[in-house]
Amino acid sequence: MRLSNFLIENIKPIVQEWESFARTLPIAGKPLDAEALRDHAERMLRAIATDLNTEQSAEQQIEKSHGHGPSDTDSAAKSHAVGRLMTGFSINQVVAEFRALRASVMRLWMKQAKQDESFEVDVIRFNEAIDQALVESIASYTETVQASHNIFLGVLGHDLRAPLSAILLSAERLLRTDALGTKATKAAAQVHTSVGRASAIVGDLLDFTRAQLGPGIPVHRTLINIAPVCERIVDECRAVHPDANLILNSTGNVEGRFDSARLEQVFSNLIGNALQHGKATSPVKITLGTKGDSLEFRVHNRGNAIPSERLPALFNPMGQYCLQDTQDRGPQASLGLGLYIAAQIVAAHDGVIEVTSDEKRGTEFVVNIPFAEKDAV
């Protein structure tokens, strides 16, 4: 009996064995009910049986063996993965279910299969189909997890803004009154500083969520000379770091259509990064000018070079988090999203950001943003 026929004729015992295995897996949530489980399994088995009866070229076989076969946007494998996620199954447990399904089919079929020419073909085709279903299931599971995480972060950041703004406003009012003593004024100043830092972290969190959920961080361009914006950010950094030596060299006509507030974030993040990681006795050199038809912004500092293995992950938020040493994360540490957000803002301006770093020449970040918008060319 060909495997496709065997699947159709023996769906009930196969699904029953698979269901029995699924019930042995420890989970935190409520198990998927038997009816839903059987429905997913039957739909997958019928789809696999149909696939086994479909002609397949050598190229299609290779694609499927790599998990790149044609995918149904509403396949049973995808629905099963989301259902399992909602009921508390881990991704490892979902994979274990597919392994069990494969084993159940092969064990039951081997009892009556004939070792003829079609046997090897059926085994290969069946394994390809199971692998394709597994790929679809894993992709659906991980996409749903990522989406739920991003939504949670967005809601969290949005809900934190209101109370933080209220605390910040209250601290500002306290600092403007003359009725406070020295200790109370110092305490109010500390509250204001800490809440300002917390607000900045929440802002980074919301920008990160926007970049993950949508087409990127939104920018609202207006015609502006960006030089005064950069100068203001440098002055603010000097006020926060009075002992630092910041050298700004601004040349040429840097008027263009930019999102001023967003580029402030880029300037602040890159300069702050240089101050944090650069050698305290060496200056941080900031250059603002033009290169061809683009705005060019450079930040250079001396200090320990960024290891070459870290450079590829420098603008990756997860890579930054994993690579940063645990001891570096003091009570004032940020989420480590600054460089990622800077890169996203630059990309939203149709620009690029690059970094070079070695012990001899130091570390330099270079931003290039075209003066003309792509859709306006």
RAHUVEN-V554095 format. One record per residue. PHI is phi in degrees with one decimal (999 if undefined). PSI is psi in degrees with one decimal (* if undefined). Layout:
BEGIN
phi	psi
PHI	PSI
PHI	PSI
END
This chain:
BEGIN
phi	psi
999	131.4
-68.1	150.6
-62.1	-36.9
-60.2	-43.2
-67.7	-38.8
-61.4	-41.1
-61.4	-46.2
-64.2	-41.6
-78.8	-17.4
-124.4	27.4
-58.6	-43.1
-59.6	-54.2
-64.5	-33.1
-65.1	-46.7
-65.4	-37.6
-62.8	-42.4
-67.1	-39.6
-65.6	-41.3
-62.7	-40.4
-62.6	-40.0
-66.4	-44.7
-58.0	-33.9
-73.6	-11.7
-86.1	-10.3
-81.9	125.7
-73.2	129.0
-134.3	160.0
-86.2	-28.0
-100.2	-165.7
-82.6	131.2
-61.7	150.2
-62.8	130.4
-63.8	155.9
-58.7	-38.5
-63.8	-44.8
-66.2	-41.2
-61.2	-46.9
-65.4	-37.3
-62.4	-46.6
-61.9	-46.6
-63.1	-44.2
-64.5	-42.9
-62.5	-40.5
-65.9	-44.0
-65.5	-39.7
-67.2	-38.4
-64.5	-39.3
-66.7	-40.8
-61.8	-42.0
-63.4	-41.0
-62.5	-39.8
-64.5	-28.3
-90.4	1.1
-96.7	135.8
-61.4	142.6
-139.5	128.4
-79.7	167.9
-62.3	-38.4
-65.1	-42.5
-63.9	-35.9
-64.3	-42.2
-64.6	-43.0
-60.3	-44.0
-68.1	-34.8
-64.8	-22.3
-95.2	4.9
78.2	21.6
-112.1	25.0
-72.1	171.9
-58.9	137.6
-117.2	134.6
-84.9	126.1
-64.6	-19.9
-129.5	46.4
-71.7	159.2
-63.0	-34.3
-62.4	-42.0
-66.9	-44.7
-62.9	-39.5
-63.4	-42.1
-62.7	-45.2
-65.0	-40.2
-61.8	-40.7
-66.0	-40.3
-60.5	-45.2
-65.9	-23.6
-99.5	5.8
100.5	7.3
-74.8	142.5
-82.9	165.6
-64.3	-33.8
-64.5	-36.8
-70.2	-35.9
-64.0	-43.3
-61.7	-40.7
-61.5	-35.7
-62.3	-42.9
-67.5	-36.2
-63.2	-39.2
-67.7	-38.5
-63.5	-43.4
-59.9	-47.0
-64.8	-39.0
-63.1	-46.9
-61.9	-48.1
-65.0	-38.7
-66.3	-43.8
-71.3	-38.2
-71.2	-36.7
-61.6	-21.4
-68.6	-22.0
-132.5	1.7
-76.1	146.3
-100.3	138.0
-81.5	64.3
-105.6	-167.2
-63.6	-33.4
-75.9	-16.9
-61.0	-51.9
-63.2	-40.2
-62.2	-44.8
-62.7	-41.0
-63.2	-45.5
-64.3	-47.2
-63.7	-39.4
-64.3	-44.6
-63.4	-38.2
-61.8	-43.8
-65.7	-41.3
-64.0	-42.9
-62.4	-39.8
-63.4	-43.8
-62.8	-38.3
-65.8	-42.6
-60.2	-45.5
-62.0	-40.3
-66.9	-45.5
-63.8	-43.4
-61.7	-43.4
-65.0	-41.8
-62.0	-51.1
-68.5	-37.4
-63.5	-39.5
-67.9	-41.2
-61.4	-46.0
-62.7	-43.5
-62.7	-42.7
-66.2	-37.6
-63.4	-44.8
-65.2	-40.0
-63.7	-42.2
-60.9	-45.0
-63.6	-39.9
-63.6	-44.9
-64.8	-42.3
-61.2	-48.7
-62.7	-41.5
-63.6	-44.1
-72.0	-24.9
-79.1	-22.6
-62.0	-43.2
-62.5	-53.1
-64.6	-34.7
-66.8	-39.6
-63.6	-38.8
-64.8	-42.7
-65.1	-42.5
-63.2	-42.6
-63.9	-42.1
-63.5	-41.4
-64.0	-39.2
-64.2	-39.8
-65.5	-40.0
-63.4	-39.5
-70.1	-23.2
-85.7	-8.7
-90.1	151.9
-96.5	-0.5
-81.7	-13.7
-80.1	147.2
-81.5	-178.1
-63.2	-45.6
-65.8	-42.4
-65.9	-38.9
-64.4	-40.3
-64.9	-40.6
-65.5	-41.9
-64.2	-37.8
-65.1	-39.6
-65.8	-41.1
-61.5	-44.5
-61.3	-44.5
-64.5	-45.2
-67.0	-41.3
-69.1	-35.1
-61.0	-40.4
-66.4	-42.0
-63.3	-38.7
-64.3	-38.0
-64.6	-39.1
-64.8	-42.6
-63.1	-39.1
-61.3	-42.9
-62.3	-39.7
-62.9	-42.9
-68.1	-39.2
-64.4	-40.7
-60.7	-43.5
-65.6	-42.0
-60.2	-41.9
-65.9	-33.9
-79.9	-37.4
-84.7	-34.2
-114.6	-159.5
-77.2	5.2
130.2	179.4
-70.5	126.8
-72.7	142.5
-125.9	145.9
-122.3	100.5
-81.2	140.7
-138.7	156.5
-72.4	120.2
-153.8	148.0
-85.5	114.0
-81.2	-10.3
-60.0	-49.4
-61.3	-31.4
-64.2	-46.6
-64.1	-41.3
-62.0	-39.3
-65.1	-40.5
-65.8	-40.5
-62.4	-42.4
-62.7	-40.4
-63.8	-40.1
-66.1	-35.8
-65.2	-37.2
-67.4	-38.5
-76.0	-33.0
-121.3	74.5
-63.0	-22.5
-89.7	-7.5
-79.8	150.6
-105.7	97.1
-102.0	122.6
-114.6	116.0
-107.5	128.5
-123.3	107.4
-113.3	122.0
-134.9	157.7
78.0	176.1
-89.0	110.4
-111.9	40.8
-92.6	131.4
-167.6	-175.9
-92.6	101.9
-132.3	161.0
-90.5	102.4
-57.4	-48.3
-62.2	-39.0
-69.6	-41.0
-68.6	-26.9
-57.8	-41.3
-62.3	-41.8
-62.9	-49.5
-59.5	-47.7
-63.4	-43.5
-64.8	-44.7
-71.4	-40.6
-68.0	-43.4
-61.3	-38.0
-63.6	-41.5
-65.5	-40.0
-67.2	-37.2
-70.7	-40.7
-105.5	-8.6
-81.9	166.9
-73.0	129.3
-61.0	-29.7
-86.2	-4.8
-107.7	147.1
-73.8	155.0
-101.9	117.6
-99.5	125.4
-117.9	127.2
-123.9	128.3
-124.6	124.5
-167.9	-152.5
-125.1	154.6
-143.0	104.5
64.6	-125.0
-99.0	23.7
-126.9	151.3
-77.3	135.1
-122.6	129.5
-127.6	125.5
-124.6	141.7
-131.7	121.1
-123.5	137.3
-143.7	157.9
-101.0	153.2
152.3	-165.9
-62.7	132.4
-69.0	149.4
-74.2	124.6
-55.5	140.3
-58.4	-32.5
-71.3	-16.5
-89.8	-19.7
-57.4	-44.3
-61.7	-25.6
-101.2	9.0
-64.5	-34.0
-103.0	14.2
-101.2	119.4
-61.2	-39.7
-71.7	-37.0
-64.8	-40.4
-61.1	-43.8
-65.4	-43.0
-72.3	-32.3
-83.5	-26.1
-70.9	132.7
-63.3	142.4
-58.5	-38.7
-68.8	-14.6
-76.2	-14.8
-93.0	82.7
-81.3	-174.0
-66.1	-18.1
-101.3	8.2
-68.5	146.5
-89.5	-172.2
-78.3	-5.3
75.4	24.9
-99.6	-1.5
-57.3	-50.1
-69.4	-36.0
-62.7	-47.0
-65.2	-40.3
-59.0	-43.7
-65.1	-37.9
-67.8	-38.9
-66.4	-42.8
-61.9	-43.5
-62.7	-37.5
-65.8	-22.7
-91.2	11.7
65.7	25.1
-107.1	-175.1
-133.9	152.2
-129.2	132.9
-133.0	160.9
-141.6	140.2
-127.2	147.4
-157.3	126.3
-155.5	165.9
-65.0	-33.0
-77.3	-47.7
-95.6	-12.1
87.1	-164.6
-114.7	133.5
-138.7	128.8
-101.7	133.7
-126.2	125.6
-114.1	130.5
-125.4	123.7
-128.7	124.1
-65.2	142.8
-68.8	-30.3
-98.6	136.2
-70.9	148.5
-60.4	-45.0
-76.7	-4.9
-101.9	-5.8
-75.4	*
END
